[in-house]
Amino acid sequence: MTSAMTDALTVQDFNQRGAAAAPNRKFYGETLLDLARRDPRIVCLTADLTLSTETDLFRDALPERFHQVGIAEANMVGLAGGMARSGEIPFVHSFCVFATRRCYDQIAMQVAYPRLNVKIVGVIPGLTTMLGVSHQAIDDIALMRALPNMTVIEPSNAAAVPAAVRAAAAHDGPVYLRLKRADGTEAGMVEQDGAMPLGKLRLLRAPGEGLILACGLMVEQALLAADLLATEGIAVGVADVPTLKPLDPAIAGLAAGLRAVVTAENHSIIGGLGSAVAELLMEQGVRTGFARVGVRDVFAEGGTTPYLFERYGLTAAAIARSYREARERAGG
């Protein structure tokens, strides 16, 4: 399947999910274009996925700085490395799985190793597509976390994307930006105020007896899970962790003395947020009940996001259940 065919299928995907094919707001595309108008060093590259990555706005407004490389992700990364060495700030775009796994060696050798100022932007994170295993990125955070010099960011929703893009652009070095693309539900969203400091969590609810740490789409599910637990008299905090690398060291202090900590991510439980938090807590000697919610070391199938989240345990109910189990194991 070509990327051009995929572009068409993603619109079909939107229609099947009951969303508008042409969203009213393109938080990512609008922000990138605004930054590029302010900074002539910013250039845009895409691998035959212009509409799906919202880079059509950049193409139409600044065509001389827009580069359509076709279905050639590895070459795109190589071009970006050369552009960065020449003083430009390339933003390269594809689906998460193609932007990472398909050109991993090029990212490692031509971007991360020389610590070049290249921003790798992926859309369709985790289990958010009907296109199945070939398009589902369940290992991209693990791959990019493992690369020295790489910063990894995943905003919680479309309204948080502008701050994430500005943070990525301001950082001098390689960044992997993992985004949920616009799907027509953004019209009523209001852009989140303030900056997004890299390496800092966002505490949404103060910890009670426990804490849920979440990233990306799972932040909403974590808040719903906290509501479910509250009806049982169990008070837990919720934190959005938009920077997967570097991870906020304050997590260890927040977790100390709590009955249980649960992580929630739209990614494999291996190598992502759950692994990063477990490593931090163990290294800091924090003793607490612990559980990871995510894709359980399996390949998924195609389907709507609600169906996939239910089938693979990425729901608020699953998070609440995991918290209860972690609490029980810890003697709560």
Phi and psi in degrees as a GROMACS rama.xvg file:
@    title "Ramachandran Plot"
@    xaxis  label "Phi"
@    yaxis  label "Psi"
@TYPE xy
-81.262  162.037  THR-2
-66.8074  -32.4515  SER-3
-63.6424  -42.0017  ALA-4
-62.4987  -37.0547  MET-5
-63.7835  -39.9894  THR-6
-55.7035  -43.4705  ASP-7
-66.5793  -40.0861  ALA-8
-66.7113  -31.5875  LEU-9
-66.6364  -33.6284  THR-10
-66.4876  -40.9684  VAL-11
-60.507  -40.0682  GLN-12
-56.4103  -45.843  ASP-13
-60.1975  -44.8229  PHE-14
-63.9797  -40.428  ASN-15
-65.8045  -26.5201  GLN-16
-89.9954  2.92592  ARG-17
79.3579  16.2486  GLY-18
-102.223  158.548  ALA-19
-69.6304  141.945  ALA-20
-71.5598  -24.7404  ALA-21
-121.229  93.7223  ALA-22
-62.116  149.685  PRO-23
-73.125  -33.3672  ASN-24
-116.035  136.108  ARG-25
-120.514  83.042  LYS-26
-57.4612  -42.8536  PHE-27
-68.8739  -54.2097  TYR-28
-58.6087  -40.4135  GLY-29
-65.3265  -41.2872  GLU-30
-68.8798  -43.842  THR-31
-60.511  -43.7858  LEU-32
-63.3835  -41.5624  LEU-33
-61.8586  -43.949  ASP-34
-63.7071  -39.8602  LEU-35
-67.0339  -35.2245  ALA-36
-66.7247  -28.4152  ARG-37
-85.1139  -26.5392  ARG-38
-130.331  105.339  ASP-39
-67.988  -7.89157  PRO-40
-77.0415  -19.0682  ARG-41
-75.8639  127.353  ILE-42
-126.557  159.051  VAL-43
-124.248  129.695  CYS-44
-126.668  141.291  LEU-45
-142.658  150.513  THR-46
-104.257  68.3197  ALA-47
68.1017  24.885  ASP-48
-134.297  54.7892  LEU-49
-67.0167  -50.9728  THR-50
-66.2108  -43.7308  LEU-51
-65.9405  -24.6551  SER-52
-102.041  7.49552  THR-53
62.9159  18.7612  GLU-54
-87.2278  3.05041  THR-55
-63.517  -30.2298  ASP-56
-64.0103  -43.4566  LEU-57
-66.0922  -45.5821  PHE-58
-56.418  -44.6988  ARG-59
-74.6295  -32.1872  ASP-60
-90.3617  -34.1718  ALA-61
-133.221  62.9748  LEU-62
-61.2443  -27.6641  PRO-63
-72.497  -14.0406  GLU-64
-114.018  13.4182  ARG-65
-108.692  132.22  PHE-66
-128.149  112.883  HIS-67
-95.2631  109.249  GLN-68
-95.9845  -5.11145  VAL-69
78.6927  -166.647  GLY-70
-81.5866  74.0874  ILE-71
-150.872  66.4768  ALA-72
-61.7068  -40.8474  GLU-73
-63.3697  -42.77  ALA-74
-64.5756  -36.941  ASN-75
-59.937  -42.979  MET-76
-65.7398  -39.9961  VAL-77
-61.8997  -43.5828  GLY-78
-60.1351  -43.2674  LEU-79
-62.1271  -38.985  ALA-80
-61.1378  -43.8206  GLY-81
-64.2316  -40.8707  GLY-82
-63.4595  -41.2066  MET-83
-64.0726  -38.7641  ALA-84
-65.0822  -22.8925  ARG-85
-91.8978  4.55596  SER-86
100.54  -1.57615  GLY-87
-86.1066  166.6  GLU-88
-119.095  93.0832  ILE-89
-79.8061  135.36  PRO-90
-108.537  115.977  PHE-91
-106.986  145.123  VAL-92
-134.721  139.263  HIS-93
-168.118  -174.136  SER-94
-69.8982  150.504  PHE-95
-51.017  -45.4029  CYS-96
-67.1223  -35.1109  VAL-97
-79.0853  -34.1492  PHE-98
-73.0248  -13.7708  ALA-99
-118.204  -66.2751  THR-100
-66.5713  -39.0088  ARG-101
-69.4241  -27.3283  ARG-102
-130.496  36.8718  CYS-103
-63.4996  -41.2603  TYR-104
-65.3531  -39.9336  ASP-105
-64.2932  -40.079  GLN-106
-62.0819  -44.3497  ILE-107
-63.2131  -49.3141  ALA-108
-85.4559  -30.8019  MET-109
-107.068  -5.16176  GLN-110
-128.96  -58.0925  VAL-111
-70.9101  -47.6082  ALA-112
-59.7609  -47.7602  TYR-113
-82.3401  2.83382  PRO-114
51.8931  54.5011  ARG-115
-86.6295  155.868  LEU-116
-84.7503  66.7374  ASN-117
-114.451  135.147  VAL-118
-109.233  118.546  LYS-119
-100.446  117.789  ILE-120
-114.682  119.488  VAL-121
-115.606  141.417  GLY-122
-119.138  165.164  VAL-123
67.2671  72.0071  ILE-124
-81.7939  140.443  PRO-125
56.8704  -133.471  GLY-126
-99.1056  71.4107  LEU-127
-129.967  27.7111  THR-128
-144.477  149.928  THR-129
-83.9798  -2.28047  MET-130
-82.6241  -3.41  LEU-131
84.9713  -165.894  GLY-132
-56.3749  -38.2949  VAL-133
-63.4711  -21.3925  SER-134
-113.846  2.09551  HIS-135
-94.4715  119.456  GLN-136
-95.0303  98.3023  ALA-137
-112.096  1.60913  ILE-138
-129.428  5.72427  ASP-139
-68.4254  -37.5624  ASP-140
-64.7323  -43.0768  ILE-141
-59.2773  -44.3581  ALA-142
-62.6168  -47.6383  LEU-143
-75.924  -31.749  MET-144
-61.6581  -31.6175  ARG-145
-75.2603  -12.9331  ALA-146
-86.9691  123.41  LEU-147
-57.0345  147.145  PRO-148
76.2851  -5.36488  ASN-149
-91.2194  131.311  MET-150
-99.386  137.836  THR-151
-123.44  123.594  VAL-152
-127.443  136.464  ILE-153
-139.245  103.249  GLU-154
-69.7875  157.697  PRO-155
-77.2458  -28.8587  SER-156
-161.214  179.528  ASN-157
-60.4897  -35.475  ALA-158
-68.8089  -20.5454  ALA-159
-90.4246  -7.57413  ALA-160
-62.9043  -45.9087  VAL-161
-54.7012  -44.3085  PRO-162
-64.0003  -37.2095  ALA-163
-66.5969  -40.6865  ALA-164
-66.1688  -42.2254  VAL-165
-64.2622  -38.2874  ARG-166
-65.64  -40.7923  ALA-167
-64.0165  -42.7634  ALA-168
-66.9044  -35.0909  ALA-169
-76.4364  -21.8043  ALA-170
-77.2227  130.941  HIS-171
-90.1694  91.5716  ASP-172
153.891  177.08  GLY-173
-67.0251  139.356  PRO-174
-135.851  137.676  VAL-175
-108.541  119.592  TYR-176
-110.274  113.77  LEU-177
-101.562  115.004  ARG-178
-123.418  145.099  LEU-179
-87.0067  120.705  LYS-180
-68.8787  161.594  ARG-181
-62.5369  138.693  ALA-182
-132.647  15.1455  ASP-183
95.4751  -1.87668  GLY-184
-100.974  8.04642  THR-185
-88.5752  -7.85639  GLU-186
-56.7389  -37.7071  ALA-187
-89.9283  -0.2264  GLY-188
-79.9076  143.312  MET-189
-109.385  130.192  VAL-190
-56.5942  134.402  GLU-191
-67.2325  138.208  GLN-192
-78.5749  157.673  ASP-193
86.616  172.532  GLY-194
-87.0621  168.828  ALA-195
-116.903  93.2373  MET-196
-65.3285  128.609  PRO-197
-67.5798  141.049  LEU-198
78.8888  16.4208  GLY-199
-126.853  134.059  LYS-200
-81.1581  168.691  LEU-201
-121.208  107.831  ARG-202
-79.2686  113.39  LEU-203
-90.6948  -33.8864  LEU-204
-140.71  131.339  ARG-205
-64.5741  143.704  ALA-206
-61.4525  140.695  PRO-207
-100.189  -103.926  GLY-208
-87.6694  -15.5183  GLU-209
-150.833  -175.285  GLY-210
-150.066  137.831  LEU-211
-111.926  123.679  ILE-212
-106.299  125.598  LEU-213
-138.171  160.038  ALA-214
-136.834  157.474  CYS-215
57.7715  -140.24  GLY-216
-62.1206  -19.8251  LEU-217
-75.9852  -9.83479  MET-218
-63.4685  -44.9636  VAL-219
-61.0705  -43.4295  GLU-220
-64.2246  -35.9632  GLN-221
-64.5968  -40.7792  ALA-222
-64.2062  -40.1674  LEU-223
-66.4165  -37.8745  LEU-224
-63.3168  -40.7959  ALA-225
-61.7837  -36.9849  ALA-226
-64.1127  -42.9332  ASP-227
-60.4179  -45.5292  LEU-228
-66.5042  -33.846  LEU-229
-62.9107  -33.3571  ALA-230
-66.4316  -17.1306  THR-231
-99.2017  5.43682  GLU-232
81.6231  17.1735  GLY-233
-107.487  114.608  ILE-234
-97.7974  120.064  ALA-235
-129.347  149.091  VAL-236
-86.7451  165.666  GLY-237
-135.103  132.046  VAL-238
-128.418  134.813  ALA-239
-86.8131  128.117  ASP-240
-114.471  82.6592  VAL-241
-74.6758  -21.3899  PRO-242
-106.593  109.484  THR-243
-80.3385  -26.5952  LEU-244
-151.655  121.852  LYS-245
-71.7286  144.254  PRO-246
-83.1819  142.153  LEU-247
-66.9043  116.73  ASP-248
-65.5218  -16.1391  PRO-249
-63.8187  -16.7185  ALA-250
-57.1634  -39.7327  ILE-251
-62.0382  -42.6782  ALA-252
-66.3587  -38.9649  GLY-253
-64.8721  -37.653  LEU-254
-78.5582  -23.5784  ALA-255
-60.1953  127.426  ALA-256
84.8682  -4.78868  GLY-257
-80.2913  154.981  LEU-258
-70.1771  -39.018  ARG-259
-158.639  152.448  ALA-260
-129.181  133.91  VAL-261
-125.251  135.941  VAL-262
-104.516  149.233  THR-263
-138.915  125.378  ALA-264
-148.05  148.781  GLU-265
-91.8654  67.2661  ASN-266
-169.346  164.503  HIS-267
-56.8884  145.731  SER-268
-69.4531  -10.6994  ILE-269
-94.9028  116.406  ILE-270
89.5201  -3.77019  GLY-271
-101.47  -140.938  GLY-272
-60.2335  -45.2987  LEU-273
-59.7373  -43.8293  GLY-274
-64.1688  -43.1064  SER-275
-62.3918  -43.8212  ALA-276
-67.9079  -42.0951  VAL-277
-59.8863  -42.5996  ALA-278
-60.6949  -45.642  GLU-279
-62.9  -47.0751  LEU-280
-64.3717  -40.842  LEU-281
-65.612  -43.4473  MET-282
-65.843  -29.0445  GLU-283
-93.175  1.84548  GLN-284
70.019  28.5047  GLY-285
-85.3271  123.195  VAL-286
-103.773  119.04  ARG-287
-161.069  158.007  THR-288
-62.8685  144.589  GLY-289
-146.739  141.205  PHE-290
-150.606  151.579  ALA-291
-116.247  130.069  ARG-292
-109.743  125.366  VAL-293
177.338  -167.425  GLY-294
-72.6997  125.677  VAL-295
-87.7845  61.328  ARG-296
56.3079  44.3669  ASP-297
-137.484  158.35  VAL-298
-86.7043  142.491  PHE-299
-97.6074  -174.081  ALA-300
-115.911  174.013  GLU-301
-78.7301  152.619  GLY-302
167.969  174.059  GLY-303
-67.0282  157.207  THR-304
-59.9618  -46.1507  THR-305
-59.0936  -40.4566  PRO-306
-63.651  -46.8224  TYR-307
-65.5051  -40.2778  LEU-308
-63.1499  -39.9178  PHE-309
-67.7288  -46.2994  GLU-310
-65.9965  -35.3914  ARG-311
-107.715  16.7848  TYR-312
73.107  38.2287  GLY-313
-111.4  37.7572  LEU-314
-110.094  167.796  THR-315
-59.6291  -40.3504  ALA-316
-62.6163  -38.7249  ALA-317
-67.2271  -38.664  ALA-318
-64.9644  -45.9486  ILE-319
-61.3318  -41.9764  ALA-320
-62.4744  -42.7839  ARG-321
-63.4773  -37.5458  SER-322
-64.6738  -45.3573  TYR-323
-58.4646  -42.2623  ARG-324
-66.8825  -41.6277  GLU-325
-64.0883  -39.8154  ALA-326
-62.1354  -43.5889  ARG-327
-65.8538  -42.1467  GLU-328
-62.909  -31.3168  ARG-329
-82.3702  -1.70243  ALA-330
90.9749  21.3465  GLY-331
